[in-house]
Amino acid sequence: MMTKYFMEEYLFQKFQHWMDILYIRFLKFLVVFTIGILPYHCVQAQQDFRCAVRLTFESDNTGSVANYVLSLQLKNTKGRNVTGASILYKDSQGQVIGNTFLECLNSPEGIKPGSYGDCKVVLQRVDGEFLDTFGTEKWTEIVNTQLSYLNDIQYCDLLGFSY
């Protein structure tokens, strides 16, 4: 009778020991999984950022030039310098208008980790040849028409980075 009791107690302790090991391994897995996966989803989650088109003027050998510059203020959450960003640009309803690559080269090395920077690209350019071909009135109409179309851009969806 006593041996049966000790045998059952021994088996119970052995079972409890294996359950403790499994429980600890499960907890370790859960912690590693949580630490490993949650930041990945936070970084990879597509998020709409406010962005806008600015109209800038300059001149070159053809005359006056109107540049439509799409810009986005970006925080570098990566561990290395960011030199560019791939984006979708959208209207105020979230409909995709187009996509492009923004250059983040305010300094030669790009945006340093943990820093903010301006990323931009010239979406369209209306140069002096239009002015010579169509005249001042038509050139101004073209510039204003394109500006009203590109002013629909309200949000940028960040897809990825270039290093």
C-alpha positions, 0 to 999 in steps of 0.5 A, a space after each residue: 500500500 505504501 509503495 503504491 502511494 509513493 509510486 503515485 506521488 512520484 508519477 505526480 511529481 514527474 508529471 508536474 515537473 514536465 508541466 512546469 517545463 512546458 509552461 516555462 517554455 510556453 511563456 518564453 515563446 510568448 514573450 519572444 513572440 510578442 517582443 518580436 512581432 509587435 514592433 514589426 507590425 508597428 513599423 510595417 503598418 501602413 499609415 497615412 501621413 499628411 503631405 502636400 504639393 507646393 508650387 515653386 518657381 525658378 528659371 533656366 535657359 528656356 525661361 520661367 519654370 513652375 515646379 510642383 513639389 510633393 513633400 513629406 515630413 518624415 521621422 526616421 524610426 529605423 536604425 540607419 540613415 534613410 535617403 528615400 521613401 516610397 509612397 502612394 499619394 491620396 486625396 482627402 477620401 483616401 483614394 490613391 492618385 499615384 505613387 512616387 519615390 521621395 528623396 530625403 537628402 537634406 544632408 548628404 547622409 540622409 535622415 539620421 536615426 531618430 531624426 526628422 527630415 523633409 522628403 520631396 520630389 518634383 511631380 511635374 514641371 512646366 518650363 519656359 518652352 510652354 511659355 514660348 509656344 503657347 504664350 503667357 495666358 495659356 502658360 498661366 492657365 496650364 500652371 493653375 490647372 495642374 496646381 488645382 489637380 495636384 492640390 487634391 493630394 492630401 495624404 501619403 501612404 508610406 510603403 518603404 524606405 531606401 537606405 
